[in-house]
Amino acid sequence: AEDSAGVVWIAAEEGLWQLDEKSLTIKRNPADFGSIRSLLWHGNRLHVGGQGRVFVLQGEFLATIELPQAYQQALVYDLESHMGQVWGASGESLFYLNEATAVEVERDALNGVYIDVLLSDRDQNLWFASRETLGRFLPDGSIEIPRIDDDVLGFSPEITELFEDSLGQHWHASSFFGLFLVRDTPIQRTSYTEGLLSTNVTAVASTPDKVILAATDLGVSAVSGGSTWAVIEQELSHRELIRSMHVDRFGQLLLGTESGLRLFSQVEDGWSEIDSGFQVEVKVNAIVDGVDDEIWVGTNAGLYRFSDRNLVHIAGTSNLLIESLLYDSSGKLWLGTHRGIVTYVDGTLEQQGFDSYAAGGTVVSLVELPTGALAAATADHGI
């Protein structure tokens, strides 16, 4: 959660942390809260959703608001500002805070639904969702719970996220069915998963003309202008599953698979595979552009350079399991590996031991920030 001063608050198993422009510091230890599931900045106070209670932090003062007795063991999954009040969802209970009291919404009005996601929209509707249900409180206080299962979804959609875009359109994400656009009154849903070769999406890329490519276990689909179509249709074995995907500046499509690299060029009616002449029997995890026509490929067996349709292994990298790559604005290549961060400049590899986390953890993603700083996501030690 971000406060009014631009400071970001982070909830973790290790407690409550504060992130400003220069540092990350712990402000409260786990004993103060127990299990933290949600954060909200509202009215110059930080609201922390825990087990059976909401904590309110203002400066160094910490207050506690208990949930009704029946929900003392329930986790507060989400907190949302709505019409000047703080609302919370804790599974079977939906409540709002009235000064130092948590006031529960009548369960009968909710038909017993389980709630773990909230969204307050620009029209003053309070939306709530769960793995089975989508509903809302209307501005007049009434509740609308439309049926969620239809011909598109087939069965309970397992809603995991609600989002309002800049146009005021509502989207919800499903762990089984991808992305849906929700149109209002009556409630209508448009699937942006329908038309994909499969709902099991393993990688995403974008072409220069802003067509989205989605790799699945049955090939590659394209999404643009509300339409979805197949561009590479092929049932893939486990060894052929696509783990990374990249469209280069010449419009070639590179697919990094469990067992190597495949190359496609765009033709009039889709994409045609090119006999690249190289075989790399390793898992390809990351692909990035370098300078000119150079492309870098990170694999379970080290680093490769791809140029002029030649794939060359970089000496000294065979023992590196490379999960992520970044070619930064200064021309430095960063490798996220199972043993931390490594840089490659002018033929020289150098381990970057910024701290014990970056030096020793598996780095699964690398991003260059607008400030020029590097953000690294690790498998075991956060960001």
Secondary structure, DSSP 8 states (H G I E B T S, - for coil): -B-TTS-EEEEETTEEEEE-SS-EEEEE-GGGTSS--EEEEETTEEEEE-BSEEEEEETTEEEEEE--GGGTT-B--EEEEETTEEEEEEBTEEEEEETTEEEE--GGGGTT--B-EEEE-TTS-EEEE-SS-EEEE-TTS-EE------TTT-S---EEEEEE-TTS-EEEEETTTEEEEEETTTTEEEESSTTSS-S-EEEEEE-TT--EEEEETTEEEEEETTEEEEEEE----GGG-EEEEEE-TTS-EEEEETTEEEEEEEETTEEEE---S----S-EEEEEE-STT-EEEEETTEEEEEETTEEEE-TT-TT--EEEEEE-TTS-EEEEETTEEEEEETTEEEEE-SSHHHHHS-EEEEEE-TTS-EEEEESSS--
